[in-house]
Each structure stands twice: as structure tokens, then as C-alpha cells.
Amino acid sequence: MELKPVGSRLIVKPLEAEEKTAGGIILPETAKEKPQRGEVLAVGPGKLLENGQREEAPVKVGDVVLFTKYGPSEVKVEEGELYILDFSDILAVEK
């Protein structure tokens, strides 16, 4: 299945959360938090502004982003789980 984001949305592949704490304690599956970090797979064209131009995307395909915990919508596809989120859900881009 191929997905194409619309408007000011993007598709992100979540990156797995850490299996251990900083102190070396291994976390069971039930204690792991939902990933808040992922790789951008596709970027929408941006929201149409009042002046007729499109909002510029803050990221590009391949960027690794940090996003809000409850912002993404989860989608299950053959390749696994993907997130669809809005540009405003992005908190930072890793360099």
C-alpha cells in the first residue's frame, strides 16, 4: 500500500523506544512508552494559505523527528505500523 499525505501532514515510521533505562534496567513490553521519535517517509504539500501559496514543510523525507506523544494517528499497513501527523505535532528535528 502506498500512502500520500495531504495538506500539512506527514507519514512517519516510528523508531523503537529504548529497551533499557539509563541505569541498565531492562523494560518489559508493558512498561515501554509509545515511540515519540521516527523517520519521515512522506511529506504533504502543505496547507493552502489565504494568499494562495502553500505552507512550507519544516522537514524533508529521511529526517528523524521528535513529535508529541498524543499527536499521531496510527495506521497499520503491510510493512508494519506508521504514524500520520500534522506539521504542528513536530517538536524537533534531529541533526
Backbone as JSON Lines, residues from 0, in Angstrom:
{"i":0,"aa":"M","n":[0.85,-1.18,0.0],"ca":[0.0,0.0,0.0],"c":[0.89,1.24,0.0]}
{"i":1,"aa":"E","n":[0.57,2.17,-0.87],"ca":[1.33,3.41,-0.91],"c":[0.43,4.53,-0.39]}
{"i":2,"aa":"L","n":[0.94,5.3,0.56],"ca":[0.19,6.4,1.15],"c":[0.82,7.72,0.74]}
{"i":3,"aa":"K","n":[-0.04,8.69,0.45],"ca":[0.42,10.04,0.1],"c":[-0.28,11.01,1.06]}
{"i":4,"aa":"P","n":[0.48,11.7,1.91],"ca":[-0.15,12.63,2.84],"c":[-0.73,13.85,2.11]}
{"i":5,"aa":"V","n":[-1.8,14.4,2.66],"ca":[-2.43,15.59,2.09],"c":[-2.26,16.77,3.04]}
{"i":6,"aa":"G","n":[-2.35,17.96,2.49],"ca":[-2.27,19.16,3.32],"c":[-0.97,19.25,4.1]}
{"i":7,"aa":"S","n":[-1.09,19.62,5.36],"ca":[0.09,19.8,6.21],"c":[0.36,18.56,7.07]}
{"i":8,"aa":"R","n":[0.32,17.41,6.44],"ca":[0.55,16.15,7.17],"c":[1.79,15.45,6.64]}
{"i":9,"aa":"L","n":[2.31,14.54,7.44],"ca":[3.43,13.73,7.03],"c":[3.27,12.32,7.55]}
{"i":10,"aa":"I","n":[3.95,11.38,6.91],"ca":[3.93,9.98,7.33],"c":[5.28,9.65,7.94]}
{"i":11,"aa":"V","n":[5.24,9.06,9.13],"ca":[6.46,8.77,9.89],"c":[6.48,7.3,10.27]}
{"i":12,"aa":"K","n":[7.66,6.68,10.13],"ca":[7.87,5.32,10.61],"c":[8.43,5.45,12.02]}
{"i":13,"aa":"P","n":[7.71,4.94,13.05],"ca":[8.2,5.09,14.42],"c":[9.5,4.31,14.64]}
{"i":14,"aa":"L","n":[10.41,4.91,15.39],"ca":[11.64,4.24,15.78],"c":[11.43,3.68,17.17]}
{"i":15,"aa":"E","n":[11.89,2.49,17.4],"ca":[11.64,1.78,18.66],"c":[12.21,2.52,19.86]}
{"i":16,"aa":"A","n":[11.49,2.45,20.96],"ca":[11.93,3.05,22.22],"c":[13.05,2.19,22.81]}
{"i":17,"aa":"E","n":[13.79,2.77,23.73],"ca":[14.89,2.06,24.38],"c":[14.39,0.85,25.15]}
{"i":18,"aa":"E","n":[15.16,-0.22,25.13],"ca":[14.83,-1.44,25.85],"c":[15.32,-1.38,27.29]}
{"i":19,"aa":"K","n":[16.29,-0.49,27.56],"ca":[16.87,-0.38,28.91],"c":[16.78,1.05,29.4]}
{"i":20,"aa":"T","n":[16.77,1.21,30.72],"ca":[16.83,2.54,31.31],"c":[18.29,2.96,31.37]}
{"i":21,"aa":"A","n":[18.55,4.21,31.75],"ca":[19.92,4.7,31.87],"c":[20.7,3.89,32.91]}
{"i":22,"aa":"G","n":[20.02,3.36,33.9],"ca":[20.67,2.57,34.95],"c":[20.88,1.12,34.56]}
{"i":23,"aa":"G","n":[20.45,0.7,33.36],"ca":[20.67,-0.65,32.89],"c":[19.53,-1.61,33.15]}
{"i":24,"aa":"I","n":[18.4,-1.13,33.65],"ca":[17.25,-2.0,33.92],"c":[16.53,-2.27,32.6]}
{"i":25,"aa":"I","n":[16.29,-3.53,32.29],"ca":[15.6,-3.9,31.06],"c":[14.09,-3.75,31.28]}
{"i":26,"aa":"L","n":[13.43,-3.04,30.36],"ca":[12.0,-2.77,30.48],"c":[11.18,-3.85,29.79]}
{"i":27,"aa":"P","n":[10.12,-4.36,30.43],"ca":[9.23,-5.31,29.76],"c":[8.35,-4.56,28.76]}
{"i":28,"aa":"E","n":[7.75,-5.28,27.83],"ca":[6.89,-4.68,26.8],"c":[5.8,-3.8,27.39]}
{"i":29,"aa":"T","n":[5.21,-4.22,28.52],"ca":[4.1,-3.47,29.1],"c":[4.53,-2.13,29.69]}
{"i":30,"aa":"A","n":[5.81,-1.96,30.0],"ca":[6.29,-0.72,30.61],"c":[6.83,0.26,29.58]}
{"i":31,"aa":"K","n":[7.0,-0.18,28.34],"ca":[7.54,0.71,27.31],"c":[6.51,1.74,26.91]}
{"i":32,"aa":"E","n":[6.99,2.94,26.64],"ca":[6.1,4.0,26.18],"c":[6.01,3.97,24.66]}
{"i":33,"aa":"K","n":[4.95,4.57,24.16],"ca":[4.75,4.7,22.73],"c":[5.91,5.54,22.16]}
{"i":34,"aa":"P","n":[6.48,5.15,21.02],"ca":[7.59,5.93,20.45],"c":[7.18,7.37,20.16]}
{"i":35,"aa":"Q","n":[8.11,8.28,20.4],"ca":[7.89,9.7,20.11],"c":[8.95,10.2,19.14]}
{"i":36,"aa":"R","n":[9.55,9.28,18.43],"ca":[10.64,9.57,17.52],"c":[10.45,8.71,16.29]}
{"i":37,"aa":"G","n":[10.68,9.28,15.11],"ca":[10.5,8.49,13.91],"c":[11.16,9.11,12.69]}
{"i":38,"aa":"E","n":[11.22,8.31,11.63],"ca":[11.8,8.75,10.36],"c":[10.69,9.16,9.41]}
{"i":39,"aa":"V","n":[10.85,10.31,8.79],"ca":[9.86,10.84,7.85],"c":[9.93,10.05,6.54]}
{"i":40,"aa":"L","n":[8.8,9.47,6.14],"ca":[8.71,8.7,4.9],"c":[8.1,9.49,3.75]}
{"i":41,"aa":"A","n":[7.17,10.4,4.07],"ca":[6.49,11.21,3.05],"c":[6.01,12.51,3.68]}
{"i":42,"aa":"V","n":[6.01,13.57,2.87],"ca":[5.59,14.9,3.35],"c":[4.52,15.44,2.41]}
{"i":43,"aa":"G","n":[3.44,15.96,3.0],"ca":[2.36,16.56,2.21],"c":[2.79,17.89,1.62]}
{"i":44,"aa":"P","n":[2.0,18.43,0.7],"ca":[2.35,19.68,0.02],"c":[2.24,20.92,0.9]}
{"i":45,"aa":"G","n":[1.61,20.81,2.06],"ca":[1.43,21.97,2.94],"c":[0.03,22.54,2.81]}
{"i":46,"aa":"K","n":[-0.38,23.21,3.87],"ca":[-1.72,23.81,3.91],"c":[-1.77,25.0,2.95]}
{"i":47,"aa":"L","n":[-2.91,25.18,2.29],"ca":[-3.1,26.32,1.4],"c":[-3.39,27.56,2.25]}
{"i":48,"aa":"L","n":[-2.56,28.58,2.1],"ca":[-2.7,29.81,2.88],"c":[-3.67,30.77,2.2]}
{"i":49,"aa":"E","n":[-4.08,31.79,2.93],"ca":[-5.06,32.76,2.4],"c":[-4.56,33.48,1.16]}
{"i":50,"aa":"N","n":[-3.24,33.67,1.05],"ca":[-2.68,34.38,-0.1],"c":[-2.51,33.47,-1.32]}
{"i":51,"aa":"G","n":[-2.96,32.21,-1.22],"ca":[-2.9,31.28,-2.35],"c":[-1.64,30.44,-2.4]}
{"i":52,"aa":"Q","n":[-0.66,30.74,-1.55],"ca":[0.57,29.95,-1.52],"c":[0.43,28.79,-0.54]}
{"i":53,"aa":"R","n":[1.37,27.87,-0.58],"ca":[1.36,26.71,0.32],"c":[2.34,26.94,1.46]}
{"i":54,"aa":"E","n":[1.96,26.42,2.65],"ca":[2.83,26.44,3.82],"c":[4.05,25.57,3.51]}
{"i":55,"aa":"E","n":[5.24,26.05,3.85],"ca":[6.46,25.28,3.6],"c":[6.62,24.2,4.67]}
{"i":56,"aa":"A","n":[6.99,23.0,4.26],"ca":[7.18,21.88,5.18],"c":[8.45,22.11,6.01]}
{"i":57,"aa":"P","n":[8.38,21.88,7.33],"ca":[9.55,22.07,8.19],"c":[10.54,20.91,8.12]}
{"i":58,"aa":"V","n":[10.19,19.83,7.42],"ca":[11.05,18.64,7.34],"c":[11.06,18.11,5.91]}
{"i":59,"aa":"K","n":[11.97,17.16,5.66],"ca":[12.01,16.5,4.36],"c":[12.09,15.0,4.59]}
{"i":60,"aa":"V","n":[11.86,14.23,3.55],"ca":[11.91,12.78,3.64],"c":[13.31,12.36,4.11]}
{"i":61,"aa":"G","n":[13.34,11.43,5.08],"ca":[14.61,10.95,5.62],"c":[14.99,11.58,6.95]}
{"i":62,"aa":"D","n":[14.39,12.72,7.29],"ca":[14.68,13.37,8.58],"c":[14.16,12.5,9.73]}
{"i":63,"aa":"V","n":[14.86,12.56,10.86],"ca":[14.39,11.91,12.08],"c":[13.82,13.01,12.96]}
{"i":64,"aa":"V","n":[12.55,12.85,13.37],"ca":[11.85,13.89,14.12],"c":[11.39,13.39,15.48]}
{"i":65,"aa":"L","n":[11.24,14.32,16.4],"ca":[10.6,14.07,17.69],"c":[9.22,14.72,17.6]}
{"i":66,"aa":"F","n":[8.19,14.01,18.08],"ca":[6.84,14.54,17.95],"c":[6.07,14.35,19.25]}
{"i":67,"aa":"T","n":[4.93,15.04,19.34],"ca":[4.12,14.98,20.55],"c":[3.6,13.57,20.79]}
{"i":68,"aa":"K","n":[3.44,13.25,22.05],"ca":[3.07,11.9,22.46],"c":[1.7,11.48,21.92]}
{"i":69,"aa":"Y","n":[0.73,12.37,21.97],"ca":[-0.63,12.01,21.59],"c":[-1.05,12.62,20.25]}
{"i":70,"aa":"G","n":[-0.11,13.16,19.48],"ca":[-0.44,13.8,18.22],"c":[-0.7,12.87,17.05]}
{"i":71,"aa":"P","n":[0.06,11.78,16.91],"ca":[-0.08,10.99,15.68],"c":[-1.31,10.08,15.64]}
{"i":72,"aa":"S","n":[-1.76,9.83,14.42],"ca":[-2.78,8.82,14.17],"c":[-2.04,7.58,13.69]}
{"i":73,"aa":"E","n":[-2.37,6.42,14.24],"ca":[-1.68,5.18,13.89],"c":[-2.39,4.51,12.72]}
{"i":74,"aa":"V","n":[-1.6,4.01,11.77],"ca":[-2.12,3.31,10.61],"c":[-1.33,2.02,10.46]}
{"i":75,"aa":"K","n":[-2.05,0.91,10.31],"ca":[-1.37,-0.38,10.11],"c":[-1.39,-0.72,8.62]}
{"i":76,"aa":"V","n":[-0.22,-0.99,8.08],"ca":[-0.06,-1.37,6.67],"c":[0.76,-2.66,6.62]}
{"i":77,"aa":"E","n":[0.94,-3.22,5.42],"ca":[1.69,-4.48,5.3],"c":[3.09,-4.37,5.9]}
{"i":78,"aa":"E","n":[3.73,-3.22,5.75],"ca":[5.1,-3.03,6.23],"c":[5.17,-2.87,7.75]}
{"i":79,"aa":"G","n":[4.04,-2.7,8.42],"ca":[4.02,-2.51,9.87],"c":[3.15,-1.32,10.24]}
{"i":80,"aa":"E","n":[3.52,-0.66,11.33],"ca":[2.74,0.48,11.82],"c":[3.4,1.79,11.4]}
{"i":81,"aa":"L","n":[2.58,2.72,10.91],"ca":[3.05,4.05,10.54],"c":[2.21,5.08,11.27]}
{"i":82,"aa":"Y","n":[2.76,6.28,11.41],"ca":[2.04,7.39,12.04],"c":[1.8,8.47,11.0]}
{"i":83,"aa":"I","n":[0.62,9.07,11.07],"ca":[0.31,10.25,10.27],"c":[0.17,11.39,11.25]}
{"i":84,"aa":"L","n":[0.96,12.45,11.05],"ca":[0.87,13.6,11.96],"c":[0.92,14.9,11.2]}
{"i":85,"aa":"D","n":[0.51,15.94,11.88],"ca":[0.46,17.28,11.31],"c":[1.82,17.95,11.53]}
{"i":86,"aa":"F","n":[2.15,18.93,10.68],"ca":[3.39,19.67,10.86],"c":[3.5,20.23,12.28]}
{"i":87,"aa":"S","n":[2.37,20.65,12.85],"ca":[2.38,21.27,14.18],"c":[2.69,20.27,15.3]}
{"i":88,"aa":"D","n":[2.62,18.96,15.03],"ca":[2.94,17.94,16.03],"c":[4.44,17.7,16.17]}
{"i":89,"aa":"I","n":[5.23,18.25,15.24],"ca":[6.69,18.07,15.29],"c":[7.28,19.01,16.32]}
{"i":90,"aa":"L","n":[8.08,18.42,17.23],"ca":[8.73,19.21,18.27],"c":[10.15,19.59,17.89]}
{"i":91,"aa":"A","n":[10.87,18.68,17.2],"ca":[12.27,18.93,16.85],"c":[12.69,17.98,15.73]}
{"i":92,"aa":"V","n":[13.77,18.37,15.04],"ca":[14.37,17.55,14.01],"c":[15.79,17.21,14.48]}
{"i":93,"aa":"E","n":[16.14,15.92,14.47],"ca":[17.5,15.52,14.87],"c":[18.47,15.85,13.77]}
{"i":94,"aa":"K","n":[19.66,16.29,14.15],"ca":[20.71,16.62,13.17],"c":[21.79,15.58,13.2]}
